[in-house]
Amino acid sequence: MDMQIFAYGSLMNPGSLTRTLPGERTVRSATLRGYQRAFNKKTIREYLALNIVPNPEYSVRGKIIDITREEFSELKKREGGYTCTDVTAAIYEATTEAVYAFIAPDTSYPDVCIPLTYLLTCLGGIAANERNAWLKETRIQSQIFDDRANPLYRNAEYSTLTDAATWAALVCAPGKS
């Protein structure tokens, strides 16, 4: 291990993590204090991705992942538009190494949608009994586009993820973007 990163979105999904960073590695649960998840990072493919933004009233549950410096270089390419930030002081659990997170500016794009398969990929890394709370704690200010017919993310989990009322409130009609 050369470095540690704090994962809070798609890298918490074991399939997404393995596709991005193949091989064996140490992964452990952690809590980042003073931040909230928000879908507000516009990608080059013109959809919203998950981000974390400062908010003293929230904490983000995630994973600390051990990576090499070479993997870090590759991960920085994948995480374009994010700044690698030292968040060690905000990690609740004790750690002997510095921990970094990829964080983008706190912006708003109300007319840009979130792909359902990306949301499902993120939720695939969350225990089933914690998914409703994860959704309620996440700032979602844009519509979710149902892209399952032509998925942008292949690691999505299509099982029942939330209660019906939460699900209906989240997803916009297929074909809308």
N, C-alpha and C positions, 0 to 999 in steps of 0.2 A: 504494500500500500504506500502510495506517495501522497495522496490527498483524500479529503472527504467532501462529498457534496450532500446537500440536503435536497431530497426529491419530494415534491408535493403534488405532482400531477401524473402525467402518463408514465414516468419512470417508476412509479410505485406499482404499476401493473407488471407482473413478472414476465409476460410475453414481450411487452414493449421494452423492458429493461434488457432482456436477452437479445433482442434484435439490435438494440442500440449499443450495448456493451456485452458482447459474447464472453462466456467464460465464467468460472467460479469467482465469487467475491463475497465479502462480508457485507451484510445489509442488516441494519437494526432500526427499530422504531425510535422516533424522537419527536419532540414537541418544540416548535419555534414560537416563542412568546412575542406579542406585539405586532403580529401580522395577520392578515386575512386573505384567503384565496379570492381571486377576482378574475373573471373572464374578460380581460381588457387589453390583451396584447395582440395587435393586428399582425398577421403573418404575411409573408410575401405572396402566399396563395389566396389572400383576401378573405380570411376568416379569422375568428378570434380564438386565441389559445389562453391557457390558464397562466396566471401570474400570482404573485403575492405582493400585497401593498401594506404599508405601515398602518396599523390600527391598534391602539393600546388596549382596546376592549376584547380583542380576539387572540387566539392561539391557533397555529396550524399543526395538525398531526401529519407527520410524514416519515420518511426513511432517510437515514444516513447511509450512504453508499461509499465504500472504499474504491478508489480508482487510481490508476497510474497517471503520471504526467502526460504520457502519450494519449491515453484515453481522454484525459481532460482536454487536450488540444482538439481531438475529434469532436468531443461534446460541445465545445465552444462554437464549432462550425454549425452543428445541429441547432444550437440555441441562439441563432442570430437575432439581434435586436434586444437581447437581454444583457445586463451587466452582471459579471460575476462579482458577488458581494460577500465579504466575510461576515457571517452571521453567528459566529461562535458564541459571543456574549449573550445572544438571545436564545440559545439552545437550553432547554430546561434540564436535560440529563447531563451528567458529568461527561466531559470529553477531554482527552489529552492532546488532541490534534485540532488544528483550525478546521472549521466547517464553512463551506461556501455554498451559496444559493444563486441561481440565475433569476434576476429580478429586472423587470422592465418598468419604464415610467408609468405612473398611475394616470392613465388617460381614459377617454370614453369614446366609443364608436357605436352609437345606438343603431346605426343602419347596417352594421356588419353582423352576420349570424355566426353561431357556434355550430360546427358539424356534430350531429348526434353521435357519429362513430368516435369522434374525439372525446366527447363527454363520457361515452360508454367505456372507452379505453381507460380514462382516468378512474371511473368508478370500479373498473375491474381490479384495481389495486386496493380497494376499500372493502373491509369485511361487510357482508350482506346486512348485518344488523346495525351498521353504522352509516349506511348510504343516505338515508333520509336526513340525518343530522348533518352529514357532509354537504348535502345540497342546500340545506337551510343556512349553513354557516358561510356558504360561498356567495359572493356578490355576482349575480347574474342579471345584467341589465339589457341584454339583447336576446333576440329570438334564437331558438335552436332549430336548425335546418335538418330534416330527416334525410340523410344521405345514404341510408342503408342500401338502396338500389345500386349506387355507384360509390362505394365507401372510400373515404379519404384515409381512414385508419383501419388496419386489418386486425388489430388486437382487441376490438370491441367485444364485450360480453353482452349477448342479447337476452339473457335470462331476465326474470322479473327483478327490477332494480329498486323500485320505490312503490309506495302505495299509489293507487289509481289516480287520486286527486292531484298529488304532486306531479305525477307523470303527465297528466292532461294539461296542467298549467305550464309545463316546461316546453313541450314540443309544439312547434308550429306545423302547419300543413305541409305534406310532401310537395316538393317543387318550389317552395318559397325560399328566397334567399335574401 
